[in-house]
Amino acid sequence: MPKLRFAVLSLLLFLTSPAFAAEFDDNCTTSLSNELVMKTDCSIKADYEGKTYCFGSQESKTAFLKDPEATLMKAQAFFEKSAAEQSAEVTREKMTQQQALAEIARKDCDLSNKDLGYLEFNKMDLGHCKMVNTSFFGAYLMGASLKGADLRRAYLNLARLENTDFTGANLSDATIFQAIFDKTVFREANLSNARVIGTLPSVDMSGADIRKGRFGLDIGNQPMGQMKFDSTSGKFSNANFEGADLNIANFSFADMRGANLRNTNLHRADLSQADLTGADLTGADLSEAVVDGAIMKDAKGLATVKGWDTVKGKCTACNPQ
């Protein structure tokens, strides 16, 4: 009996000791590798090389175990980058509707580092404004023009973006998560390293710079339901997606003629009936992607595509030889 009490006490001391503390402040390791922060209770975890890592779902743990070294490398890089940015982060100043309208009326309008959450800008012209690190969380921008606007690191989660025009705007490093889209225009916009998730009917991203864009499925948030980039019949001709994460994204019936898809992650993406005539797929990962009815006439780099033997459906003019 004393031995049993000693064993229980030893276990309790181990569980409450600093050595048991998980890495990355209990954030989901797989989400961090996808440049997302998701706090967990660490009820789902895995030990690797003497350290404990937490996960937001069983799926994210499984993804980690497939390639822990690569996942940890990405997670560590993003975790350190986020910590550095957080320490130097500029606090956004909340503005009233009246204050925002007064600033917009100025020729040298500058709404950078402002919190414009839930304010109304429907059908307004904001293209002359500088809006770096501006939060439009839940804001109303229906029919608004933001042509050529500087929106670097802008935050547009849950914003109303029906018929909004971002032509030529700089949205690099922006976050647009579950906004309400419809006929939203991003023609020739800079969306490099931007995080875009949601349903985007009739979106126009033709000619856009989407290099290293983060449009892939958020594995860590699976308990909240599948969150992905979903755009049926979208316009992406001549868009530059090089190095972008597009896993499980829906591009069915999309116009992707001449698009640069070099080294993209299209794992399990839906490309059914999409037109990829003249697109460059060099080094792309199409493992388990749906290509039924996809047109790949004159597409480049098909012989270098990864996972070609696992694609689903029959495409047109897509002989990788």
Sine and cosine of phi, psi and omega as CSV:
sin_phi,cos_phi,sin_psi,cos_psi,sin_omega,cos_omega
0.00,0.00,-0.71,0.71,0.06,-1.00
-0.86,0.52,-0.61,0.79,0.00,-1.00
-0.89,0.45,-0.63,0.78,0.01,-1.00
-0.90,0.43,-0.70,0.72,0.01,-1.00
-0.89,0.46,-0.61,0.80,0.01,-1.00
-0.91,0.41,-0.64,0.77,0.00,-1.00
-0.91,0.42,-0.69,0.73,0.01,-1.00
-0.89,0.45,-0.70,0.72,0.01,-1.00
-0.89,0.46,-0.67,0.75,0.01,-1.00
-0.88,0.47,-0.65,0.76,0.01,-1.00
-0.90,0.43,-0.69,0.73,0.01,-1.00
-0.89,0.45,-0.65,0.76,0.02,-1.00
-0.90,0.43,-0.60,0.80,0.02,-1.00
-0.91,0.41,-0.70,0.72,-0.04,-1.00
-0.93,0.38,-0.46,0.89,-0.04,-1.00
-0.98,-0.19,0.03,1.00,-0.02,-1.00
-0.99,0.14,0.38,-0.92,0.02,-1.00
-0.84,0.53,-0.48,0.87,-0.04,-1.00
-0.90,0.44,-0.38,0.92,-0.03,-1.00
-1.00,0.10,-0.16,0.99,-0.04,-1.00
-0.87,0.50,0.68,-0.73,-0.03,-1.00
-0.99,0.15,0.36,-0.93,0.03,-1.00
-0.96,0.26,0.31,-0.95,0.11,-0.99
0.86,0.51,0.53,0.85,0.06,-1.00
0.83,0.56,0.59,0.81,0.03,-1.00
0.93,0.36,0.21,0.98,0.08,-1.00
-0.97,0.23,0.43,-0.90,0.00,-1.00
-0.91,0.42,0.86,-0.50,-0.06,-1.00
-0.90,0.44,-0.67,0.74,-0.01,-1.00
-0.92,0.39,-0.63,0.78,0.06,-1.00
-0.89,0.46,-0.67,0.74,0.03,-1.00
-0.87,0.49,-0.61,0.79,0.02,-1.00
-0.92,0.40,-0.38,0.93,0.07,-1.00
-0.99,-0.14,0.26,0.97,0.04,-1.00
0.89,0.46,0.68,0.74,0.09,-1.00
-0.75,-0.67,0.57,-0.82,0.01,-1.00
-0.96,-0.29,0.85,-0.53,0.01,-1.00
-0.66,-0.75,0.94,-0.34,0.01,-1.00
-0.95,0.32,0.64,-0.77,0.00,-1.00
-0.79,-0.61,0.21,-0.98,0.14,-0.99
-1.00,-0.06,0.08,1.00,0.04,-1.00
0.87,0.49,0.42,0.91,0.07,-1.00
-0.95,0.32,-0.39,0.92,0.11,-0.99
-0.93,-0.37,0.89,-0.45,-0.09,-1.00
-0.53,-0.85,0.20,-0.98,0.04,-1.00
-0.55,-0.84,0.60,-0.80,0.07,-1.00
-0.99,-0.14,0.72,-0.69,0.02,-1.00
-0.60,-0.80,0.87,-0.50,0.00,-1.00
0.78,0.63,0.71,0.70,0.10,-0.99
0.99,0.15,0.09,1.00,0.00,-1.00
-0.84,-0.55,0.47,-0.88,-0.03,-1.00
-0.97,-0.25,0.73,-0.69,-0.01,-1.00
-0.83,-0.55,0.67,-0.75,-0.05,-1.00
-0.99,-0.16,0.38,-0.92,-0.02,-1.00
-0.61,-0.79,0.50,-0.86,-0.01,-1.00
-1.00,0.10,-0.23,0.97,0.00,-1.00
-0.34,-0.94,0.28,-0.96,0.04,-1.00
-0.90,0.43,-0.55,0.84,0.01,-1.00
-0.90,0.44,-0.65,0.76,-0.01,-1.00
-0.94,0.34,-0.53,0.85,0.07,-1.00
-0.91,0.40,-0.69,0.73,0.01,-1.00
-0.88,0.47,-0.66,0.75,0.02,-1.00
-0.89,0.46,-0.63,0.77,0.03,-1.00
-0.88,0.47,-0.73,0.68,-0.08,-1.00
-0.92,0.40,-0.34,0.94,0.03,-1.00
-0.93,0.36,-0.58,0.81,-0.01,-1.00
-0.44,-0.90,0.96,0.30,-0.08,-1.00
-0.87,0.49,-0.61,0.79,-0.04,-1.00
-0.89,0.46,-0.75,0.66,-0.01,-1.00
-0.91,0.42,-0.66,0.75,0.00,-1.00
-0.89,0.45,-0.70,0.72,-0.01,-1.00
-0.91,0.41,-0.60,0.80,0.01,-1.00
-0.89,0.46,-0.71,0.70,0.01,-1.00
-0.93,0.36,-0.67,0.74,-0.02,-1.00
-0.89,0.45,-0.69,0.72,-0.01,-1.00
-0.90,0.44,-0.69,0.72,-0.01,-1.00
-0.88,0.48,-0.70,0.71,-0.02,-1.00
-0.94,0.33,-0.61,0.80,0.00,-1.00
-0.89,0.46,-0.68,0.73,0.02,-1.00
-0.93,0.37,-0.64,0.77,0.03,-1.00
-0.90,0.44,-0.69,0.72,-0.01,-1.00
-0.90,0.43,-0.64,0.77,0.01,-1.00
-0.90,0.44,-0.65,0.76,0.01,-1.00
-0.92,0.39,-0.67,0.74,0.00,-1.00
-0.93,0.37,-0.60,0.80,-0.02,-1.00
-0.91,0.42,-0.61,0.79,-0.01,-1.00
-0.94,0.35,-0.43,0.90,-0.02,-1.00
-0.94,-0.35,0.19,0.98,-0.09,-1.00
-0.92,0.40,0.69,-0.73,0.04,-1.00
-1.00,0.06,0.79,-0.62,0.00,-1.00
-0.95,0.30,0.76,-0.66,0.03,-1.00
-0.97,0.23,0.70,-0.72,-0.01,-1.00
-1.00,-0.07,0.82,-0.57,-0.01,-1.00
-0.94,0.34,0.72,-0.69,0.02,-1.00
-0.87,-0.48,0.52,-0.86,0.11,-0.99
-1.00,0.10,0.22,-0.98,0.04,-1.00
-0.86,0.52,-0.68,0.73,-0.03,-1.00
-0.91,0.42,-0.67,0.74,0.01,-1.00
-0.90,0.43,-0.67,0.75,0.00,-1.00
-0.90,0.43,-0.69,0.72,0.00,-1.00
-0.90,0.43,-0.60,0.80,0.02,-1.00
-0.90,0.43,-0.64,0.77,0.01,-1.00
-0.94,0.34,-0.63,0.77,0.00,-1.00
-0.89,0.46,-0.50,0.87,-0.01,-1.00
-0.94,0.33,-0.27,0.96,-0.01,-1.00
-0.99,0.14,0.59,-0.81,0.02,-1.00
-0.91,0.41,-0.56,0.83,0.00,-1.00
-0.99,-0.16,0.64,0.76,-0.04,-1.00
-0.78,0.63,0.80,-0.61,0.03,-1.00
-0.69,-0.72,0.95,-0.33,0.00,-1.00
-0.95,-0.33,0.34,0.94,0.00,-1.00
-0.89,0.46,0.61,-0.79,0.04,-1.00
0.86,0.51,0.51,0.86,0.04,-1.00
-0.94,-0.34,0.50,-0.86,0.07,-1.00
-0.98,-0.21,0.95,-0.31,-0.03,-1.00
-0.94,-0.34,0.46,0.89,-0.05,-1.00
-0.82,0.57,0.75,-0.66,0.08,-1.00
0.92,0.39,0.13,0.99,0.06,-1.00
-0.98,0.19,0.26,-0.97,-0.11,-0.99
-0.93,-0.36,0.83,-0.56,0.02,-1.00
-0.74,-0.68,0.45,0.89,-0.05,-1.00
-0.83,0.56,0.76,-0.66,0.08,-1.00
0.89,0.45,0.25,0.97,0.03,-1.00
-1.00,0.03,0.38,-0.92,0.07,-1.00
-0.99,-0.17,0.93,-0.36,-0.01,-1.00
-0.91,-0.40,0.18,0.98,-0.09,-1.00
-0.88,0.47,-0.41,0.91,-0.02,-1.00
-1.00,0.08,-0.11,0.99,-0.07,-1.00
-1.00,0.02,0.56,-0.83,0.16,-0.99
-1.00,-0.04,0.80,-0.60,-0.12,-0.99
-0.70,-0.72,0.79,0.62,0.00,-1.00
-0.97,0.26,0.78,-0.62,0.01,-1.00
0.87,0.49,0.49,0.87,0.01,-1.00
-1.00,0.04,0.66,-0.75,0.04,-1.00
-0.99,-0.16,0.85,-0.52,0.11,-0.99
-0.93,-0.36,0.55,0.84,-0.06,-1.00
-0.82,0.57,0.88,-0.47,0.03,-1.00
0.92,0.38,0.18,0.98,-0.04,-1.00
-0.96,0.27,0.33,-0.94,-0.01,-1.00
-0.98,-0.22,0.93,-0.36,-0.02,-1.00
-0.81,-0.59,0.45,0.89,-0.05,-1.00
-0.89,0.45,0.83,-0.56,0.02,-1.00
0.96,0.29,0.11,0.99,-0.02,-1.00
-0.97,0.23,0.44,-0.90,0.06,-1.00
-0.95,-0.31,0.86,-0.51,0.08,-1.00
-0.84,-0.54,0.57,0.82,-0.03,-1.00
-0.86,0.51,0.80,-0.60,0.07,-1.00
0.94,0.35,0.14,0.99,-0.07,-1.00
-0.95,0.32,0.48,-0.87,0.07,-1.00
-1.00,-0.02,0.98,-0.20,-0.07,-1.00
-0.86,-0.51,0.53,0.85,0.02,-1.00
-0.84,0.55,0.73,-0.68,0.04,-1.00
0.88,0.48,0.34,0.94,0.04,-1.00
-0.92,0.38,0.40,-0.92,-0.07,-1.00
-0.85,-0.53,0.94,-0.34,-0.11,-0.99
-0.87,-0.50,0.47,0.88,-0.01,-1.00
-0.87,0.48,0.71,-0.70,0.06,-1.00
0.88,0.48,0.25,0.97,0.03,-1.00
-0.96,0.28,0.43,-0.90,0.08,-1.00
-1.00,0.01,0.94,-0.35,-0.11,-0.99
-0.86,-0.51,0.46,0.89,0.04,-1.00
-0.92,0.39,0.80,-0.59,0.02,-1.00
0.87,0.49,0.36,0.93,0.05,-1.00
-0.98,0.19,0.64,-0.77,-0.07,-1.00
-0.93,-0.37,0.94,-0.35,0.02,-1.00
-0.95,-0.31,0.41,0.91,-0.04,-1.00
-0.79,0.61,0.81,-0.58,0.06,-1.00
0.93,0.36,0.12,0.99,-0.02,-1.00
-0.97,0.24,0.43,-0.90,0.06,-1.00
-0.99,-0.16,0.98,-0.22,-0.01,-1.00
-0.92,-0.39,0.46,0.89,0.00,-1.00
-0.88,0.48,0.69,-0.73,0.00,-1.00
0.90,0.43,0.25,0.97,0.03,-1.00
-0.97,0.24,0.34,-0.94,0.07,-1.00
-0.85,-0.52,0.87,-0.49,0.00,-1.00
-0.79,-0.62,1.00,0.00,-0.16,-0.99
-0.92,-0.39,0.89,-0.46,0.05,-1.00
0.82,0.57,0.59,0.81,0.15,-0.99
-0.95,0.31,0.21,-0.98,0.05,-1.00
-0.99,-0.16,0.94,-0.35,-0.06,-1.00
-0.96,-0.28,0.46,-0.89,0.24,-0.97
-0.15,-0.99,0.89,-0.47,-0.04,-1.00
0.82,0.57,0.59,0.81,0.03,-1.00
-0.98,0.20,0.69,-0.72,-0.10,-0.99
-0.94,-0.35,0.83,-0.56,0.06,-1.00
-0.82,-0.57,0.51,0.86,-0.06,-1.00
-0.83,0.55,0.79,-0.61,0.06,-1.00
0.82,0.57,0.40,0.92,0.06,-1.00
-0.99,0.15,0.35,-0.94,0.07,-1.00
-0.99,-0.12,0.95,-0.30,0.02,-1.00
-0.90,-0.44,0.44,0.90,-0.02,-1.00
-0.89,0.46,0.75,-0.66,-0.01,-1.00
0.87,0.49,0.28,0.96,0.04,-1.00
-0.98,0.19,0.50,-0.87,0.05,-1.00
-0.97,-0.25,0.92,-0.40,-0.04,-1.00
-0.79,-0.61,0.88,-0.48,0.01,-1.00
-0.70,-0.72,0.70,-0.71,0.03,-1.00
0.53,-0.85,-0.03,-1.00,0.05,-1.00
-0.99,-0.14,0.87,-0.49,-0.12,-0.99
-0.87,-0.50,0.98,0.20,0.00,-1.00
-0.93,0.37,0.71,-0.70,0.08,-1.00
0.83,0.55,0.56,0.83,0.02,-1.00
-0.96,0.29,0.52,-0.86,0.04,-1.00
-0.85,-0.53,0.96,-0.27,0.05,-1.00
-0.88,-0.47,0.43,0.90,-0.03,-1.00
-0.88,0.48,0.73,-0.69,0.03,-1.00
0.96,0.28,0.11,0.99,-0.05,-1.00
-0.97,0.23,0.47,-0.89,0.08,-1.00
-1.00,-0.07,0.96,-0.28,-0.08,-1.00
-0.87,-0.50,0.44,0.90,0.00,-1.00
-0.83,0.55,0.75,-0.67,-0.02,-1.00
0.85,0.53,0.42,0.91,0.07,-1.00
-0.89,0.45,0.54,-0.84,-0.05,-1.00
-0.93,-0.37,0.99,0.13,-0.05,-1.00
-0.95,-0.32,0.12,0.99,-0.10,-1.00
-0.99,0.16,0.18,-0.98,0.01,-1.00
-0.88,0.48,0.71,-0.71,0.07,-1.00
-1.00,0.08,1.00,-0.07,-0.06,-1.00
-0.87,0.49,-0.64,0.77,-0.09,-1.00
-0.90,0.43,-0.42,0.91,-0.05,-1.00
-0.99,-0.16,0.36,0.93,0.00,-1.00
-0.83,0.56,-0.56,0.83,0.03,-1.00
-0.87,0.50,-0.35,0.94,0.00,-1.00
-1.00,0.00,0.03,1.00,-0.05,-1.00
0.98,-0.22,0.37,-0.93,-0.07,-1.00
-0.93,0.36,0.86,-0.52,-0.01,-1.00
-0.90,-0.44,0.89,-0.47,-0.06,-1.00
-0.49,-0.87,0.08,-1.00,0.08,-1.00
-1.00,0.07,0.87,-0.50,-0.12,-0.99
-0.77,-0.64,0.97,-0.23,-0.06,-1.00
-0.67,-0.74,1.00,-0.04,0.08,-1.00
-0.98,0.19,0.72,-0.69,0.04,-1.00
0.90,0.44,0.43,0.90,0.04,-1.00
-0.96,0.29,0.31,-0.95,0.00,-1.00
-0.95,-0.30,0.91,-0.42,-0.05,-1.00
-0.73,-0.68,0.37,0.93,-0.04,-1.00
-0.87,0.49,0.71,-0.71,0.03,-1.00
0.88,0.48,0.28,0.96,0.08,-1.00
-0.96,0.27,0.53,-0.85,0.00,-1.00
-0.97,-0.25,0.98,-0.19,-0.03,-1.00
-0.99,-0.16,0.20,0.98,-0.18,-0.98
-0.78,0.63,0.80,-0.61,0.03,-1.00
0.96,0.28,0.16,0.99,-0.05,-1.00
-0.98,0.19,0.47,-0.88,0.09,-1.00
-1.00,-0.08,0.94,-0.33,-0.05,-1.00
-0.84,-0.55,0.44,0.90,-0.09,-1.00
-0.89,0.45,0.72,-0.69,0.01,-1.00
0.88,0.48,0.21,0.98,0.06,-1.00
-0.94,0.34,0.48,-0.88,-0.02,-1.00
-0.97,-0.25,0.93,-0.37,0.06,-1.00
-0.88,-0.48,0.47,0.88,-0.04,-1.00
-0.88,0.48,0.68,-0.73,0.01,-1.00
0.89,0.46,0.27,0.96,-0.04,-1.00
-0.98,0.20,0.45,-0.90,0.12,-0.99
-1.00,-0.07,0.97,-0.23,-0.03,-1.00
-0.86,-0.51,0.49,0.87,-0.01,-1.00
-0.89,0.46,0.77,-0.64,0.05,-1.00
0.95,0.31,0.16,0.99,-0.03,-1.00
-0.95,0.31,0.56,-0.83,0.08,-1.00
-1.00,-0.06,0.95,-0.32,-0.02,-1.00
-0.89,-0.45,0.46,0.89,-0.01,-1.00
-0.88,0.47,0.76,-0.65,0.09,-1.00
0.84,0.54,0.49,0.87,0.06,-1.00
-1.00,0.08,0.40,-0.92,0.10,-1.00
-0.99,-0.14,0.98,-0.19,0.01,-1.00
-0.93,-0.36,0.49,0.87,0.02,-1.00
-0.83,0.55,0.85,-0.53,0.02,-1.00
0.86,0.51,0.34,0.94,0.06,-1.00
-0.94,0.33,0.43,-0.90,0.02,-1.00
-0.98,-0.21,0.95,-0.30,0.02,-1.00
-0.92,-0.38,0.33,0.94,-0.06,-1.00
-0.88,0.48,0.75,-0.66,0.03,-1.00
0.90,0.44,0.17,0.99,0.03,-1.00
-0.97,0.24,0.52,-0.86,0.03,-1.00
-0.98,-0.19,0.97,-0.26,-0.01,-1.00
-0.94,-0.33,0.51,0.86,0.02,-1.00
-0.84,0.55,0.82,-0.57,0.04,-1.00
0.96,0.28,0.09,1.00,0.01,-1.00
-0.95,0.31,0.41,-0.91,0.03,-1.00
-0.96,-0.29,0.93,-0.36,-0.05,-1.00
-0.95,-0.31,0.35,0.94,-0.03,-1.00
-0.83,0.56,0.85,-0.53,0.06,-1.00
0.96,0.29,0.12,0.99,-0.01,-1.00
-0.95,0.31,0.49,-0.87,0.06,-1.00
-0.99,-0.17,0.95,-0.30,0.01,-1.00
-0.94,-0.33,0.42,0.91,-0.04,-1.00
-0.86,0.52,0.80,-0.59,0.03,-1.00
0.88,0.48,0.31,0.95,0.05,-1.00
-0.96,0.28,0.47,-0.89,0.04,-1.00
-1.00,-0.07,0.88,-0.47,-0.05,-1.00
-0.85,-0.52,0.27,0.96,-0.07,-1.00
-0.86,0.51,0.87,-0.50,0.03,-1.00
0.98,0.19,0.01,1.00,0.02,-1.00
-0.93,0.38,0.63,-0.78,0.00,-1.00
-0.98,-0.19,0.86,-0.51,-0.04,-1.00
-0.82,-0.57,0.56,0.83,0.02,-1.00
-0.88,0.48,0.77,-0.64,0.02,-1.00
0.88,0.48,0.31,0.95,0.06,-1.00
-0.93,0.36,0.60,-0.80,-0.06,-1.00
-0.99,-0.13,0.50,-0.87,0.16,-0.99
0.97,0.26,0.29,0.96,-0.05,-1.00
-0.88,0.48,-0.51,0.86,-0.02,-1.00
-0.94,0.34,-0.28,0.96,-0.02,-1.00
-0.98,-0.19,-0.02,1.00,-0.03,-1.00
-0.91,0.42,0.69,-0.72,0.02,-1.00
-1.00,0.03,0.63,-0.78,0.06,-1.00
0.97,0.26,0.33,0.94,-0.04,-1.00
-0.86,0.51,-0.53,0.85,-0.04,-1.00
-0.97,0.26,-0.07,1.00,-0.02,-1.00
-0.94,-0.35,-0.01,1.00,-0.04,-1.00
-0.91,0.41,0.40,-0.92,-0.06,-1.00
-0.92,-0.40,0.72,-0.70,0.03,-1.00
1.00,-0.08,0.10,-0.99,-0.02,-1.00
-0.93,-0.38,0.82,-0.57,0.03,-1.00
-0.98,-0.19,0.16,-0.99,-0.04,-1.00
-0.96,-0.27,0.72,-0.70,0.03,-1.00
0.81,0.59,0.74,0.68,-0.09,-1.00
-0.82,-0.57,0.54,0.84,0.04,-1.00
-0.94,0.35,0.90,-0.44,-0.06,-1.00
-0.94,0.34,-0.14,0.99,-0.01,-1.00
-0.97,0.23,0.00,0.00,0.00,0.00
